[in-house]
Amino acid sequence: MANTPTITQWVLGGHSRGGGMAARFAQLYADELSGLLLIGTSLPKEPAFDLSTITLPVMKIYATNDGLASVAEGHS
């Protein structure tokens, strides 16, 4: 990010485990991002990576039959 100063907004995203890693990064560096996209993933459940206090816009995409990210988790 520091090596590309012409890009002024960054949205980080990931699918499955990549989504969990993206969420961890976003929790640590929320001030450097413009958004977070999570696809078919559960948020990291470790207390150290709680996203409830960040003000970053987050979009979560899940499917009814994906077997991982439930509708209930999508609204938490």
PARODO-212967 format. One line per field, with one value per atom (N, C-alpha, C, O): residue in three letters; x, y, z; atom name; residue number from 1. Coordinates in steps of 0.02 Angstrom, whole numbers. Layout:
BEGIN
res	ALA_...;
X	X_...;
Y	Y_...;
Z	Z_...;
atom	CA_...;
n	NUM_...;
END
This chain:
BEGIN
res	MET_MET_MET_MET_ALA_ALA_ALA_ALA_ASN_ASN_ASN_ASN_THR_THR_THR_THR_PRO_PRO_PRO_PRO_THR_THR_THR_THR_ILE_ILE_ILE_ILE_THR_THR_THR_THR_GLN_GLN_GLN_GLN_TRP_TRP_TRP_TRP_VAL_VAL_VAL_VAL_LEU_LEU_LEU_LEU_GLY_GLY_GLY_GLY_GLY_GLY_GLY_GLY_HIS_HIS_HIS_HIS_SER_SER_SER_SER_ARG_ARG_ARG_ARG_GLY_GLY_GLY_GLY_GLY_GLY_GLY_GLY_GLY_GLY_GLY_GLY_MET_MET_MET_MET_ALA_ALA_ALA_ALA_ALA_ALA_ALA_ALA_ARG_ARG_ARG_ARG_PHE_PHE_PHE_PHE_ALA_ALA_ALA_ALA_GLN_GLN_GLN_GLN_LEU_LEU_LEU_LEU_TYR_TYR_TYR_TYR_ALA_ALA_ALA_ALA_ASP_ASP_ASP_ASP_GLU_GLU_GLU_GLU_LEU_LEU_LEU_LEU_SER_SER_SER_SER_GLY_GLY_GLY_GLY_LEU_LEU_LEU_LEU_LEU_LEU_LEU_LEU_LEU_LEU_LEU_LEU_ILE_ILE_ILE_ILE_GLY_GLY_GLY_GLY_THR_THR_THR_THR_SER_SER_SER_SER_LEU_LEU_LEU_LEU_PRO_PRO_PRO_PRO_LYS_LYS_LYS_LYS_GLU_GLU_GLU_GLU_PRO_PRO_PRO_PRO_ALA_ALA_ALA_ALA_PHE_PHE_PHE_PHE_ASP_ASP_ASP_ASP_LEU_LEU_LEU_LEU_SER_SER_SER_SER_THR_THR_THR_THR_ILE_ILE_ILE_ILE_THR_THR_THR_THR_LEU_LEU_LEU_LEU_PRO_PRO_PRO_PRO_VAL_VAL_VAL_VAL_MET_MET_MET_MET_LYS_LYS_LYS_LYS_ILE_ILE_ILE_ILE_TYR_TYR_TYR_TYR_ALA_ALA_ALA_ALA_THR_THR_THR_THR_ASN_ASN_ASN_ASN_ASP_ASP_ASP_ASP_GLY_GLY_GLY_GLY_LEU_LEU_LEU_LEU_ALA_ALA_ALA_ALA_SER_SER_SER_SER_VAL_VAL_VAL_VAL_ALA_ALA_ALA_ALA_GLU_GLU_GLU_GLU_GLY_GLY_GLY_GLY_HIS_HIS_HIS_HIS_SER_SER_SER_SER;
X	41_0_44_30_96_140_178_199_187_224_181_207_117_72_32_-29_64_29_-25_-66_-27_-79_-146_-198_-146_-208_-224_-186_-281_-298_-349_-358_-383_-432_-420_-411_-420_-409_-468_-489_-493_-544_-513_-489_-512_-482_-536_-588_-526_-576_-545_-485_-585_-561_-618_-673_-604_-652_-628_-568_-673_-658_-603_-610_-549_-494_-463_-438_-463_-437_-479_-452_-544_-587_-570_-571_-554_-532_-467_-460_-421_-358_-370_-339_-414_-430_-461_-446_-505_-536_-485_-489_-437_-384_-344_-329_-325_-288_-329_-303_-393_-436_-442_-444_-444_-449_-386_-390_-329_-266_-253_-221_-276_-259_-320_-318_-375_-437_-429_-463_-386_-377_-347_-351_-316_-285_-330_-311_-389_-435_-499_-518_-531_-596_-653_-711_-639_-692_-664_-605_-707_-690_-745_-804_-726_-773_-758_-703_-807_-800_-846_-906_-819_-858_-853_-799_-911_-913_-866_-828_-867_-822_-856_-905_-831_-849_-796_-737_-817_-767_-719_-737_-659_-615_-650_-677_-650_-685_-640_-664_-576_-531_-546_-554_-550_-564_-514_-533_-453_-403_-421_-395_-464_-481_-556_-587_-584_-654_-664_-629_-710_-723_-780_-798_-808_-868_-856_-904_-796_-783_-754_-745_-739_-712_-768_-825_-751_-800_-795_-825_-759_-748_-811_-839_-833_-889_-870_-816_-915_-903_-962_-1020_-947_-998_-982_-925_-1032_-1023_-1069_-1130_-1041_-1080_-1079_-1027_-1139_-1144_-1201_-1243_-1202_-1254_-1291_-1263_-1352_-1391_-1365_-1378_-1329_-1304_-1228_-1201_-1194_-1121_-1093_-1035_-1133_-1112_-1062_-1038_-1046_-997_-1025_-1031_-1042_-1067_-1143_-1173_-1174_-1247_-1280_-1247_-1345_-1384_-1378_-1370_-1382_-1376_-1309_-1305_-1255_-1189_-1185_-1149_-1222_-1222_-1252_-1241_-1290_-1322_-1292_-1319_-1237_-1207_-1159_-1129;
Y	-59_0_62_111_61_119_129_185_76_81_104_112_114_137_197_191_254_313_340_380_321_345_311_337_255_223_251_242_284_318_281_297_231_192_118_96_81_9_-27_-10_-77_-122_-191_-215_-223_-289_-341_-330_-397_-449_-518_-526_-567_-635_-685_-669_-745_-800_-853_-868_-882_-937_-915_-865_-953_-934_-868_-831_-852_-787_-730_-676_-741_-692_-682_-626_-737_-732_-692_-651_-705_-668_-594_-550_-580_-511_-475_-417_-510_-480_-465_-413_-509_-496_-434_-392_-430_-372_-308_-258_-312_-253_-230_-170_-277_-258_-221_-174_-242_-211_-145_-100_-140_-83_-49_-26_-46_-17_54_73_93_162_168_221_115_117_89_89_65_34_75_114_65_97_48_69_-17_-66_-136_-148_-182_-252_-294_-283_-343_-388_-459_-484_-492_-561_-606_-592_-658_-703_-774_-802_-803_-872_-887_-935_-847_-856_-839_-802_-867_-846_-796_-804_-746_-699_-734_-785_-709_-738_-734_-682_-788_-791_-776_-774_-765_-750_-679_-633_-670_-605_-551_-492_-569_-520_-490_-436_-523_-498_-481_-492_-455_-434_-373_-323_-377_-322_-277_-231_-289_-252_-178_-139_-157_-87_-48_13_-81_-43_-5_-27_51_91_81_118_32_16_-16_-61_6_-28_-101_-114_-147_-218_-247_-234_-285_-322_-396_-417_-436_-508_-542_-530_-585_-624_-696_-725_-725_-795_-826_-791_-892_-929_-975_-994_-991_-1031_-1102_-1135_-1127_-1196_-1201_-1253_-1148_-1152_-1193_-1213_-1205_-1249_-1217_-1251_-1154_-1122_-1059_-1055_-1011_-946_-947_-945_-950_-955_-886_-835_-887_-825_-790_-729_-826_-797_-762_-708_-793_-761_-698_-651_-698_-640_-578_-522_-588_-531_-516_-477_-548_-535_-477_-460;
Z	0_0_0_-35_39_42_-23_-39_-61_-124_-183_-238_-172_-225_-202_-191_-194_-168_-213_-191_-277_-321_-307_-327_-272_-251_-182_-135_-177_-115_-73_-14_-102_-63_-75_-131_-21_-24_9_64_-26_2_2_-50_59_66_68_101_35_36_36_21_52_51_55_79_31_31_80_82_118_164_212_247_216_262_244_288_180_159_187_202_195_227_300_325_333_403_409_455_364_365_349_379_300_283_343_356_380_439_493_525_502_551_531_573_467_443_453_476_436_442_515_528_561_631_653_693_628_647_611_638_549_506_476_419_513_488_462_414_492_472_402_371_377_311_256_198_275_226_218_262_160_147_155_158_159_166_172_160_191_199_168_181_126_93_115_106_145_168_128_123_99_56_84_89_102_125_182_179_233_289_355_357_408_475_497_480_534_559_605_635_613_664_731_750_766_830_890_947_877_932_958_918_1024_1052_1029_1025_1015_994_926_909_887_821_816_764_869_871_826_834_778_732_753_717_811_831_843_842_854_869_810_815_754_698_663_663_632_597_521_482_501_430_400_431_341_309_292_265_307_295_256_272_203_166_172_160_191_197_148_148_107_58_81_93_85_105_66_37_64_28_76_128_60_105_112_162_63_65_68_51_89_88_146_144_198_252_300_345_292_336_368_429_327_353_351_297_408_411_406_413_394_392_460_462_515_581_590_619_565_571_529_546_474_429_461_437_513_547_614_653_629_695_694_745;
atom	N_CA_C_O_N_CA_C_O_N_CA_C_O_N_CA_C_O_N_CA_C_O_N_CA_C_O_N_CA_C_O_N_CA_C_O_N_CA_C_O_N_CA_C_O_N_CA_C_O_N_CA_C_O_N_CA_C_O_N_CA_C_O_N_CA_C_O_N_CA_C_O_N_CA_C_O_N_CA_C_O_N_CA_C_O_N_CA_C_O_N_CA_C_O_N_CA_C_O_N_CA_C_O_N_CA_C_O_N_CA_C_O_N_CA_C_O_N_CA_C_O_N_CA_C_O_N_CA_C_O_N_CA_C_O_N_CA_C_O_N_CA_C_O_N_CA_C_O_N_CA_C_O_N_CA_C_O_N_CA_C_O_N_CA_C_O_N_CA_C_O_N_CA_C_O_N_CA_C_O_N_CA_C_O_N_CA_C_O_N_CA_C_O_N_CA_C_O_N_CA_C_O_N_CA_C_O_N_CA_C_O_N_CA_C_O_N_CA_C_O_N_CA_C_O_N_CA_C_O_N_CA_C_O_N_CA_C_O_N_CA_C_O_N_CA_C_O_N_CA_C_O_N_CA_C_O_N_CA_C_O_N_CA_C_O_N_CA_C_O_N_CA_C_O_N_CA_C_O_N_CA_C_O_N_CA_C_O_N_CA_C_O_N_CA_C_O_N_CA_C_O_N_CA_C_O_N_CA_C_O_N_CA_C_O_N_CA_C_O_N_CA_C_O_N_CA_C_O_N_CA_C_O_N_CA_C_O_N_CA_C_O;
n	1_1_1_1_2_2_2_2_3_3_3_3_4_4_4_4_5_5_5_5_6_6_6_6_7_7_7_7_8_8_8_8_9_9_9_9_10_10_10_10_11_11_11_11_12_12_12_12_13_13_13_13_14_14_14_14_15_15_15_15_16_16_16_16_17_17_17_17_18_18_18_18_19_19_19_19_20_20_20_20_21_21_21_21_22_22_22_22_23_23_23_23_24_24_24_24_25_25_25_25_26_26_26_26_27_27_27_27_28_28_28_28_29_29_29_29_30_30_30_30_31_31_31_31_32_32_32_32_33_33_33_33_34_34_34_34_35_35_35_35_36_36_36_36_37_37_37_37_38_38_38_38_39_39_39_39_40_40_40_40_41_41_41_41_42_42_42_42_43_43_43_43_44_44_44_44_45_45_45_45_46_46_46_46_47_47_47_47_48_48_48_48_49_49_49_49_50_50_50_50_51_51_51_51_52_52_52_52_53_53_53_53_54_54_54_54_55_55_55_55_56_56_56_56_57_57_57_57_58_58_58_58_59_59_59_59_60_60_60_60_61_61_61_61_62_62_62_62_63_63_63_63_64_64_64_64_65_65_65_65_66_66_66_66_67_67_67_67_68_68_68_68_69_69_69_69_70_70_70_70_71_71_71_71_72_72_72_72_73_73_73_73_74_74_74_74_75_75_75_75_76_76_76_76;
END
